[in-house]
Amino acid sequence: MDHTTRIALLIDADNVSVDVLREVIHRLQASGDRLQHRRAYGSVQKAGEFAEVCRDHAIRFLPSTFAGPNATDIAMAIDAIELVLRQPVDEVVIVSSDMDYSPLIVRLRELGCRVTGYGQQGKSGRDIGRDYECVYDQFSVIGPAKPRAAVKRAPAAEVRADEPVAPASPRAKAPRAPRAPKGQKLAAAVAVPEVAVAVAIPVPRPAVIPAAPVPQAAAPARSRTRRAAAKAAAPVPAPAATTLPAAVEAVLEACPGLRGGALVRLNGVAKALRDGGLLSQSGRTTSLFKKLESHFELVPADKPESVRFLGA
């Protein structure tokens, strides 16, 4: 008797990245459950971005050609209810960072279906226990892909005492001759095949002649040289960091997912701004970002659905 769980995998491509989707599929395949339905929803622009991962894992991408910020959410909600009512589905896995699916999740659980969610770090809400785990049976946040580890260099080869040592290069410097004792000097060196023998001959120590006194006029030049050297060695102050306006910092604090410069859906941003007290219940998100158009870009410009942070 087959005890595998039949899963309907529904992906909101407008709210997660390709790397997050690959990690979710890897976890589901490792569990041994059956991915009976695999569907992704998003804009026409996202269809090209997710084309490779959808081809590799047999995922149907259903692009939304209707205008409006919630067209993708509504299409996915309709398919989720229809699949559970018409097909034998044990669990629905929703891959999205959006909290607008709460009514859909509650209805699916009422129909006797387990609902699991996966969100992207930086786009999901900050209070996971309050905003997600109260409606999902289980919700997990997946971070960005980890960078590759640096290649370690091979340790230097050790020379053992019992191994032959390679001959020195002909360009290597010859060893210095030994210094003569105090009061003596090296008078001559007798050359023999491959060996130079130094012969030390004692000589009387020369008389010490006191050095002439330094003129007083040279002192100012020496002090000027020291001041110039100290000035050159002084550290150069680093340029001051660019400071963003207070309004822009407040928006980035309420919506951390905007800092990376990726497109973020306006409906999720509007909820975060209202929760942070930056936008009233009747306020329009587009009006707020048009006032800060030097730092944020609305996409598309005629009927905005997403917003992107342009930087300082």
DALIN-V583552 format. One record per residue. RES is the residue in three letters. NEAR is the number of other ideal C-beta (glycine too) atoms within 8 Angstrom. Layout:
# DALIN-V583552
RES_NEAR / RES_NEAR
This chain:
# DALIN-V583552
MET_2 / ASP_3 / HIS_3 / THR_7 / THR_7 / ARG_11 / ILE_15 / ALA_15 / LEU_14 / LEU_15 / ILE_12 / ASP_16 / ALA_16 / ASP_11 / ASN_12 / VAL_14 / SER_8 / VAL_9 / ASP_8 / VAL_12 / LEU_15 / ARG_9 / GLU_10 / VAL_13 / ILE_12 / HIS_8 / ARG_8 / LEU_12 / GLN_7 / ALA_6 / SER_6 / GLY_4 / ASP_10 / ARG_7 / LEU_10 / GLN_8 / HIS_11 / ARG_9 / ARG_14 / ALA_14 / TYR_16 / GLY_13 / SER_11 / VAL_8 / GLN_6 / LYS_11 / ALA_12 / GLY_7 / GLU_8 / PHE_15 / ALA_9 / GLU_7 / VAL_12 / CYS_12 / ARG_7 / ASP_5 / HIS_8 / ALA_5 / ILE_12 / ARG_7 / PHE_13 / LEU_9 / PRO_10 / SER_11 / THR_4 / PHE_5 / ALA_4 / GLY_7 / PRO_8 / ASN_8 / ALA_10 / THR_13 / ASP_12 / ILE_8 / ALA_11 / MET_14 / ALA_10 / ILE_8 / ASP_12 / ALA_14 / ILE_12 / GLU_8 / LEU_12 / VAL_13 / LEU_7 / ARG_5 / GLN_9 / PRO_4 / VAL_13 / ASP_8 / GLU_13 / VAL_15 / VAL_14 / ILE_15 / VAL_13 / SER_12 / SER_11 / ASP_11 / MET_9 / ASP_9 / TYR_12 / SER_8 / PRO_6 / LEU_10 / ILE_13 / VAL_9 / ARG_9 / LEU_13 / ARG_11 / GLU_6 / LEU_9 / GLY_4 / CYS_11 / ARG_8 / VAL_14 / THR_13 / GLY_14 / TYR_14 / GLY_15 / GLN_13 / GLN_9 / GLY_9 / LYS_11 / SER_11 / GLY_9 / ARG_5 / ASP_6 / ILE_11 / GLY_7 / ARG_8 / ASP_8 / TYR_14 / GLU_9 / CYS_7 / VAL_8 / TYR_12 / ASP_6 / GLN_7 / PHE_11 / SER_8 / VAL_10 / ILE_10 / GLY_4 / PRO_7 / ALA_5 / LYS_4 / PRO_4 / ARG_4 / ALA_4 / ALA_4 / VAL_4 / LYS_4 / ARG_4 / ALA_4 / PRO_4 / ALA_4 / ALA_4 / GLU_4 / VAL_5 / ARG_5 / ALA_3 / ASP_3 / GLU_6 / PRO_3 / VAL_5 / ALA_4 / PRO_4 / ALA_5 / SER_5 / PRO_4 / ARG_3 / ALA_6 / LYS_3 / ALA_4 / PRO_4 / ARG_4 / ALA_8 / PRO_5 / ARG_4 / ALA_7 / PRO_6 / LYS_3 / GLY_7 / GLN_9 / LYS_7 / LEU_9 / ALA_7 / ALA_6 / ALA_9 / VAL_7 / ALA_4 / VAL_7 / PRO_3 / GLU_3 / VAL_5 / ALA_8 / VAL_7 / ALA_8 / VAL_9 / ALA_10 / ILE_8 / PRO_5 / VAL_8 / PRO_4 / ARG_5 / PRO_4 / ALA_4 / VAL_4 / ILE_4 / PRO_4 / ALA_4 / ALA_4 / PRO_4 / VAL_6 / PRO_5 / GLN_5 / ALA_6 / ALA_8 / ALA_8 / PRO_7 / ALA_8 / ARG_8 / SER_8 / ARG_8 / THR_8 / ARG_8 / ARG_8 / ALA_8 / ALA_8 / ALA_8 / LYS_7 / ALA_6 / ALA_5 / ALA_6 / PRO_3 / VAL_4 / PRO_4 / ALA_4 / PRO_4 / ALA_4 / ALA_4 / THR_5 / THR_4 / LEU_9 / PRO_8 / ALA_6 / ALA_8 / VAL_11 / GLU_9 / ALA_10 / VAL_14 / LEU_12 / GLU_8 / ALA_10 / CYS_12 / PRO_8 / GLY_11 / LEU_15 / ARG_8 / GLY_7 / GLY_8 / ALA_8 / LEU_7 / VAL_13 / ARG_12 / LEU_14 / ASN_11 / GLY_15 / VAL_13 / ALA_10 / LYS_10 / ALA_11 / LEU_14 / ARG_12 / ASP_7 / GLY_9 / GLY_4 / LEU_9 / LEU_8 / SER_5 / GLN_4 / SER_3 / GLY_9 / ARG_5 / THR_12 / THR_9 / SER_8 / LEU_13 / PHE_12 / LYS_8 / LYS_7 / LEU_12 / GLU_8 / SER_4 / HIS_11 / PHE_13 / GLU_7 / LEU_12 / VAL_10 / PRO_7 / ALA_5 / ASP_4 / LYS_6 / PRO_13 / GLU_11 / SER_11 / VAL_15 / ARG_12 / PHE_11 / LEU_8 / GLY_5 / ALA_4
